[in-house]
Every structure is written in structure tokens, then in C-alpha cells.
Amino acid sequence: MEHMLALIDSPDKGDRDAIRIAETRFRYNLDLIQERTGYSKEKIGDMTVAVWVKMRDDYGKKVGLLEFMESARRSLITTNTKYEEVIAFMATYIISQ
């Protein structure tokens, strides 16, 4: 899952070093979100990408996928809220800006 997320987020699909670094960062975030929620990495990735694509395609908001997931993870750790609610709130906030 982390490889797929890194590829989705990468502006340069040929930059293997950047993709490896992004994979590591996605893995770290996925692990922590999975630990907190009990959701599979696939479910976390699918939910995150779905909201991210909607922001980008329907509202023209350009936010990095990794940046979005890292912000969601930080918010999740400091609140007692479901992950899907965290990303929905974040998307609503970003869209309103």
C-alpha cells in the first residue's frame, strides 16, 4: 500500500530515491493510523485517497497526499475521533480556504 501511495503522490515517477523515502513515510503513517484505528492499511489508504482525489478533482485543491495523511495522523492522535471523520473534517476545512 505504501508503494502505491508513494507513486500516486510522486510528481516524478522515475525518481526512485524520492519514492523510497515517501514509501517509508507512508509506512510510518499507515502503521500509526492502523494501530490507533484497527483498520487495515488498504482501508486507510483507500479512504485517504478517495477524499484527497475529491478535493483535487471536484474543488481544485492541490494538497500533497503525504502531507494530507501526516496531518490526519497528527489530528487522530490528539483527538478521540474516527479516522474517516478526521479526514472529512480536514477536507472540509481545506475546501473552505
N, C-alpha and C positions, 0 to 999 in steps of 0.2 A: 504494500500500500504506500509506504513512504517513497518508493521509487516513482510510482505513478504520480503522486502529489508533486514531487520534485520536477518531473517532466512537465506537468500541467503549468507549474509556476515559472518555469525557466524561459526567459526570453531567447536564450541561445541553447538550443537542444544539443549542440555539438560540444559545449563546454563541460567536459566530464568532471573536472575538478569542482566546478560550481554545483553540479548536480549531486556529486557525492557529499558535499558539505550540506546542501539542502536536505538530502536524504537523512543525514544524521540529525539535523534539527527537527525535521518532521517526525522521525522515530522517537526522539525525546518527548515531543509534544503529544504524540499519539499514546505513548506509554503512560504519561501522567494523566491524560484525559481518560484513558481506559481504566486506569487504577481508580480514579475518582468516580467514574460512572458505571463501570461494569460492562460498557458497550464494547463490541468488537471494533478493531481498528478499521475494518471495512465500513461499518455503520458510521463511525466518527468521520471518516474520510468522505463518504457519500453525502452525509448531511452538510458538512462544511463546504464541499464543492458545489452542492446544489444552491446553497444560499449565496455563495460567492459569485457563481455564474449569473444568478438572478440580479444581483446588484450590478454586475458589469453589463449584462446584455439589456436588461429592462430599464435601468436607471443611469447607465453610463458612468458608474462609479468604478474607478480604477484603483484597486487596493491589492497589494500582493497577497497571494493565498497564504504564504508562510506567515506574513505579518498578521493577517486576519486570525489564523489559527493560534498563534502565540498570544495575541490579545485575548482571545476567547479562553485559552487555558489559564491565563493570569486571572481573569474575571471569575472563572469557575472555581478556582482555588480559594478566592476571597469571599465567595458567596455560597449560599446553600440553595442553589438553583440548578435545574436540569440543563444539560449542555445545549439541547435544542432551544431552550428559552434564552440562554446566553447569546447564542449566535443570532437568533431572531431579534433580540434587543439591539445587539451591535449593528446589525444590518439596518434596522430602522433608524438608528442614530446616524449612521454613515449616509444613508439616503437623504436624511433631512438636512444635511450640511451643504 
